[in-house]
């Protein structure tokens, strides 16, 4: 009995990386919203919004792009979050059903790489932007920049090392402050533009395709959104998971994109840091930067730890968290932060089909019910899942319109068709 209690306590402290989250460990809607909002309040989203703000007039183009992109993202994440809540499983474990025990190594690798990439981006950005706000050129002080990168790279993983509770406590502090900063920055920007009428009269100075713009919006958090089940599996009710996802990925991410876009449109400056300086918010910007990036960085490395534990078949989530932070810090030292937009476009193409496969497998093949992960008889490779993912990526890469949506729909359709072709119904199946 003592050994069993010790094992349970260990699972609890490690946040159940290889099993379903039991009902006794579920969290409230408020807790879930705070953690998810802390995740989506991300400086990179404001930078991405800045790229849109200089390319489109405010009304109706920019407003509709921000609305459409975030609505698409919110619905996508809400569906996955619902599945995570009902099953108690994270994305890495859900992939075992859709892709197979060995086949799931592919989404593990892709999702793990993207989260480490985001961690490296955020860590480098923290050091570089902080120095800029303090009037120091990061390129002229490479030793100081590298030192800050290492310090932040190790510091950011601390709350993720603690687990869900650490993420929640930090977000409780940072989310209200971030909302305050967004409100102040928007108020100043709209005032400087001469109100909404003046905002609508500003002409863009750059060009960008609408499909590409929506892909950038969707790509800001499609990787994190695909892994939102890492937290929504803690939801007490499926409805909590859905509302928490919409609050964070539709409303929260929309506010970040919108603030960055409007600031860029008004000041014709796509860099949100420069916008804050122009607005006289340098000190507030420093506070925002630290809290903003920290709440996303710890969630990002927490995502990596969930994928890493499943891929390595270990429940030592805290050790995997530290290893992931070290790899991410190395990428930061290599200045991965210089490639944000290409990175976002890549994520918007190759990540959404993973979610499409999970949706199709859960809803179509398993009819909304999974067996316990510990006793499930899973194939080594699930061909329909791999086929759905491959064709989803291909269509997203070559098709016009909105690539992320095209990739999701294609993955679902191909999964269903391939499953029917490879697993024909027995003649008596319909009679049972």
C-alpha positions in Angstrom: 0.0 0.0 0.0 2.8 2.4 0.8 4.5 1.7 -2.5 1.2 2.4 -4.3 0.8 5.7 -2.5 4.3 6.6 -3.3 3.7 5.9 -7.0 0.5 7.9 -7.0 2.2 10.9 -5.3 5.0 10.7 -7.9 2.5 10.7 -10.8 0.8 13.7 -9.2 4.0 15.7 -8.7 5.1 14.9 -12.3 1.6 15.8 -13.7 0.7 12.3 -15.0 2.9 12.3 -18.2 2.1 8.7 -19.2 -1.5 8.3 -18.0 -4.9 9.8 -17.8 -5.4 12.7 -15.3 -7.7 11.3 -12.6 -10.8 13.2 -11.6 -9.3 14.0 -8.2 -6.6 16.1 -9.9 -8.9 18.1 -12.1 -8.9 21.9 -12.0 -11.6 24.7 -12.2 -12.5 26.7 -15.2 -11.0 29.8 -13.7 -7.7 28.0 -13.1 -7.7 26.7 -16.7 -8.4 30.1 -18.2 -5.6 31.7 -16.2 -3.0 29.2 -17.3 -4.1 29.2 -21.0 -4.3 33.0 -21.1 -0.8 33.2 -19.7 0.3 30.9 -22.5 -1.3 32.9 -25.3 -0.2 36.3 -24.0 3.0 36.0 -26.0 5.3 38.7 -27.4 5.8 36.8 -30.6 2.1 37.2 -31.3 2.4 40.9 -31.1 5.4 40.9 -33.4 3.3 38.8 -35.9 0.4 41.2 -35.5 2.9 44.0 -36.4 3.6 42.3 -39.7 -0.1 42.5 -40.5 -0.6 46.0 -39.3 1.7 47.6 -41.9 0.2 45.5 -44.8 -3.6 46.1 -44.5 -6.0 49.0 -43.8 -7.8 48.7 -40.5 -11.3 48.3 -41.8 -12.5 45.9 -43.0 -9.3 44.0 -44.1 -7.2 43.9 -40.9 -10.2 43.5 -38.6 -11.6 40.6 -40.6 -8.2 38.9 -40.9 -7.6 39.0 -37.2 -11.2 37.8 -36.5 -11.1 35.0 -39.0 -7.6 33.7 -38.1 -8.3 33.7 -34.4 -11.8 32.2 -34.8 -10.3 29.4 -36.8 -7.6 28.9 -34.3 -10.0 29.0 -31.3 -12.4 26.4 -32.8 -9.5 24.1 -33.7 -8.1 24.2 -30.2 -11.5 24.0 -28.6 -12.2 20.7 -30.4 -8.9 19.2 -29.4 -9.4 20.5 -25.8 -12.7 18.8 -25.6 -11.1 15.5 -26.6 -8.3 16.1 -24.0 -10.8 16.7 -21.2 -13.0 13.7 -22.0 -10.0 11.3 -22.2 -7.7 12.9 -19.6 -4.9 12.5 -22.1 -2.3 14.9 -23.5 -1.6 15.3 -27.2 1.4 13.0 -27.2 -0.7 10.1 -25.7 -3.7 10.9 -28.0 -1.3 10.6 -31.0 -0.7 6.9 -30.0 -4.2 6.1 -31.0 -4.2 8.2 -34.2 -0.7 7.3 -35.5 0.2 4.1 -33.6 2.8 3.4 -31.0 5.8 3.8 -33.3 4.0 6.1 -35.9 3.4 8.6 -33.1 7.1 9.3 -33.0 6.6 11.5 -36.1 4.2 14.0 -34.4 6.3 13.7 -31.2 9.4 14.8 -33.1 7.6 17.6 -35.0 5.8 19.0 -31.9 8.8 18.6 -29.7 11.0 20.5 -32.2 8.5 23.3 -32.6 8.2 23.8 -28.8 11.9 23.8 -28.4 12.1 26.3 -31.3 9.6 28.6 -29.6 11.6 28.3 -26.3 14.7 29.3 -28.1 13.0 32.2 -29.8 11.5 33.5 -26.6 14.7 33.2 -24.7 16.8 35.0 -27.3 14.1 37.7 -27.7 14.0 38.3 -23.9 17.7 39.0 -23.8 17.9 41.1 -27.0 14.7 43.2 -26.4 15.6 43.8 -22.8 18.9 45.2 -23.9 17.3 47.4 -26.5 14.8 48.8 -24.0 17.9 49.6 -21.8 19.6 51.3 -24.7 22.2 48.6 -25.3 22.9 47.1 -28.8 22.9 43.3 -28.4 25.1 42.9 -31.5 27.7 45.2 -29.9 27.7 43.3 -26.6 27.7 39.6 -27.6 29.1 38.4 -24.3 26.4 40.2 -22.3 23.7 39.0 -24.7 24.9 35.4 -24.4 25.0 35.6 -20.6 21.4 36.9 -20.4 20.3 34.2 -22.8 21.7 31.5 -20.6 20.3 33.1 -17.4 16.8 33.4 -18.9 16.9 30.0 -20.6 17.4 28.4 -17.2 15.1 30.7 -15.2 12.1 30.3 -17.5 11.9 26.5 -16.9 11.5 26.9 -13.1 7.7 27.2 -13.0 7.4 24.4 -15.6 9.6 22.2 -13.4 7.1 22.7 -10.5 4.3 21.7 -12.8 0.7 22.9 -13.4 0.6 24.6 -10.0 3.7 26.7 -10.9 2.2 27.7 -14.2 -1.0 28.7 -12.5 0.6 30.9 -9.8 2.7 32.8 -12.3 -0.2 33.4 -14.6 -2.4 34.7 -11.8 0.1 37.5 -11.4 1.0 38.1 -15.1 -2.4 37.9 -16.9 -4.0 40.9 -15.2 -0.9 43.0 -15.7 -0.8 42.0 -19.4 -4.5 42.9 -19.9 -3.7 46.3 -18.3 -0.8 46.9 -20.7 -2.8 45.8 -23.8 -5.6 48.2 -22.8 -3.2 51.2 -22.2 -1.3 50.6 -25.4 -4.5 50.3 -27.5 -5.9 53.4 -25.9 -2.8 55.4 -26.7 -2.6 54.1 -30.3 -6.2 54.8 -31.1 -5.9 58.3 -29.6 -2.8 59.0 -31.6 -4.5 57.9 -34.7 -7.4 60.3 -34.1 -9.9 57.8 -33.0 -11.5 54.9 -35.0 -12.2 57.2 -38.0 -8.6 58.2 -38.1 -7.5 54.6 -37.7 -9.6 53.6 -40.7 -8.0 56.3 -42.8 -4.4 55.1 -42.4 -3.0 53.5 -45.5 -0.7 50.4 -45.3 2.9 50.6 -46.4 3.6 46.9 -47.2 1.8 44.1 -49.0 0.8 40.7 -47.9 -1.6 38.1 -49.3 -4.8 37.4 -47.3 -4.2 33.7 -47.2 -0.7 34.2 -45.9 -1.9 36.7 -43.3 -4.5 34.3 -41.9 -1.8 31.6 -41.9 0.5 33.8 -39.9 -2.4 34.5 -37.4 -3.2 30.8 -37.2 0.5 29.8 -37.1 1.2 32.0 -34.0 -0.2 29.4 -31.7 -1.1 26.3 -33.8 1.8 24.4 -32.3 0.9 25.3 -28.7 -2.8 25.0 -29.5 -2.4 21.5 -30.8 -0.8 20.7 -27.4 -3.4 22.5 -25.4 -4.7 19.1 -24.2 -1.6 19.1 -21.9 -3.7 21.5 -19.7 -7.3 20.9 -20.8 -7.0 17.3 -19.7 -7.1 18.8 -16.2 -10.6 20.3 -16.8 -13.3 19.1 -14.5 -15.9 19.3 -17.2 -15.6 19.1 -21.0 -17.4 22.5 -21.3 -14.7 24.0 -19.2 -12.1 22.8 -21.7 -14.0 24.3 -24.6 -14.6 27.7 -22.9 -11.0 27.9 -21.6 -9.7 27.2 -25.1 -11.9 29.9 -26.7 -11.1 32.4 -24.1 -7.3 31.9 -24.6 -6.9 31.1 -28.3 -9.8 33.2 -29.8 -10.1 36.2 -27.4 -6.6 36.2 -25.8 -4.6 35.5 -28.9 -6.9 37.9 -30.8 -6.1 40.7 -28.4 -2.3 40.1 -28.7 -2.5 40.0 -32.5 -4.9 43.0 -32.6 -2.7 45.2 -30.3 0.4 44.5 -32.3 -1.4 45.1 -35.6 -3.0 48.4 -34.5 0.2 49.7 -33.0 2.1 48.9 -36.2 -0.6 50.5 -38.4 -0.7 53.7 -36.4 3.1 54.1 -36.0 4.1 52.2 -39.2 6.5 50.2 -37.1 6.1 46.4 -37.1 8.3 46.0 -34.0 6.1 46.1 -30.9 9.0 47.1 -28.7 9.6 50.3 -30.8 5.9 51.0 -30.5 6.0 50.8 -26.7 9.0 53.2 -26.7 7.2 55.7 -28.9 4.1 55.5 -26.6 6.3 56.2 -23.6 5.7 52.8 -22.1 9.3 51.7 -21.8 9.2 50.8 -18.1 5.9 49.1 -18.4 7.1 47.4 -21.5 10.0 45.8 -19.6 7.7 44.5 -17.0 5.4 43.2 -19.7 8.2 41.6 -21.6 9.4 39.6 -18.6 6.0 38.4 -17.5 4.7 37.9 -21.0 7.6 35.8 -22.1 7.9 33.9 -18.9 4.3 32.7 -18.8 4.6 31.4 -22.4 8.1 30.0 -22.0 7.2 27.8 -19.0 4.1 26.5 -20.9 6.2 25.9 -24.0 8.8 23.8 -22.2 6.0 22.1 -20.2 4.7 21.0 -23.6 8.1 19.7 -24.6 8.3 17.7 -21.4 4.9 16.1 -22.1 6.0 15.0 -25.6 9.5 14.0 -24.4 8.2 11.8 -21.6 5.9 9.9 -24.0 8.6 9.5 -26.6 11.2 8.3 -24.1 8.6 6.3 -22.1 9.7 7.9 -18.8 7.7 9.6 -16.1 10.6 11.8 -15.1 8.9 15.0 -16.5 11.1 17.4 -14.4 14.3 15.9 -15.8 13.0 16.2 -19.4 12.0 19.8 -18.7 15.6 20.7 -17.7 17.0 18.9 -20.8 14.6 20.7 -23.0 15.5 24.0 -21.5 19.1 23.4 -22.2 18.5 22.5 -25.9 16.2 25.6 -26.3 18.9 27.8 -24.8 21.4 26.5 -27.3 19.1 27.4 -30.1 18.7 30.8 -28.5 22.4 31.3 -28.6 22.3 30.4 -32.3 19.8 33.3 -32.7 16.7 31.4 -33.9 14.8 34.7 -33.1 15.8 36.1 -36.4 13.5 33.7 -38.3 10.0 34.3 -36.9 7.8 34.7 -40.0 9.2 31.7 -41.9 8.9 29.7 -38.7 5.2 30.8 -38.3 4.4 29.9 -41.9 6.0 26.5 -41.5 4.0 25.8 -38.3 0.8 26.9 -40.0 1.4 24.3 -42.7 2.8 21.2 -41.0 1.2 21.3 -37.5 -2.6 21.5 -38.1 -2.9 18.1 -39.9 -1.8 16.4 -36.7 -4.9 17.8 -35.0 -7.0 16.7 -37.9 -5.8 13.1 -37.5 -6.5 13.1 -33.8 -10.0 14.5 -34.4 -10.8 11.9 -37.1 -9.5 9.0 -35.0 -11.4 10.0 -31.9 -14.7 10.9 -33.5 -14.9 8.6 -36.4 -12.9 5.5 -35.6 -13.4 5.3 -31.8 -16.8 7.0 -31.7 -15.8 9.3 -28.9 -14.5 6.7 -26.4 -10.9 5.6 -25.9 -9.9 2.6 -23.8 -7.5 3.1 -20.9 -4.1 4.0 -22.3 -2.3 1.4 -20.0 -4.4 -1.5 -21.5 -5.1 -0.3 -25.0 -4.0 -2.6 -27.8 -2.5 -0.1 -30.2 -0.9 -0.9 -33.6 2.7 -0.2 -34.1 1.8 2.0 -37.1 -1.7 3.3 -38.0 -1.5 3.8 -41.8 -4.7 6.0 -42.0 -3.2 8.4 -39.5 0.1 8.7 -41.4 -1.7 9.0 -44.7 -4.0 11.7 -43.4 -1.0 13.6 -42.1 1.0 13.3 -45.2 -1.8 14.4 -47.6 -2.8 17.1 -45.1 0.6 18.7 -45.2 0.9 18.4 -49.0 -2.4 20.1 -49.6 -1.6 22.8 -47.0 1.7 23.4 -48.7 0.5 23.7 -52.3 -3.1 24.9 -52.0 -4.4 28.5 -52.2 -6.8 30.0 -49.7 -6.2 29.2 -46.0 -3.5 26.5 -45.8 -4.1 25.5 -42.1 -7.8 24.9 -42.7 -7.1 23.0 -45.9 -4.6 20.8 -44.1 -7.0 20.0 -41.3 -9.9 19.1 -43.5 -7.7 17.0 -45.9 -6.2 15.1 -42.9 -9.7 14.2 -41.6 -11.1 13.2 -45.0 -8.0 11.1 -46.0 -8.0 9.4 -42.6 -11.6 8.4 -42.9 -11.2 7.1 -46.5 -8.0 5.2 -45.8 -9.5 3.6 -42.6 -12.5 2.5 -44.6 -10.3 1.0 -47.4 -7.9 -0.7 -45.0 -10.5 -1.9 -42.4 -13.6 -3.0 -44.3 -16.7 -3.8 -42.2 -17.5 -7.4 -41.6 -20.9 -8.4 -43.0 -22.4 -8.9 -39.6 -20.9 -5.7 -38.0 -24.0 -3.6 -38.6 -26.2 -6.1 -36.9 -24.4 -5.9 -33.6 
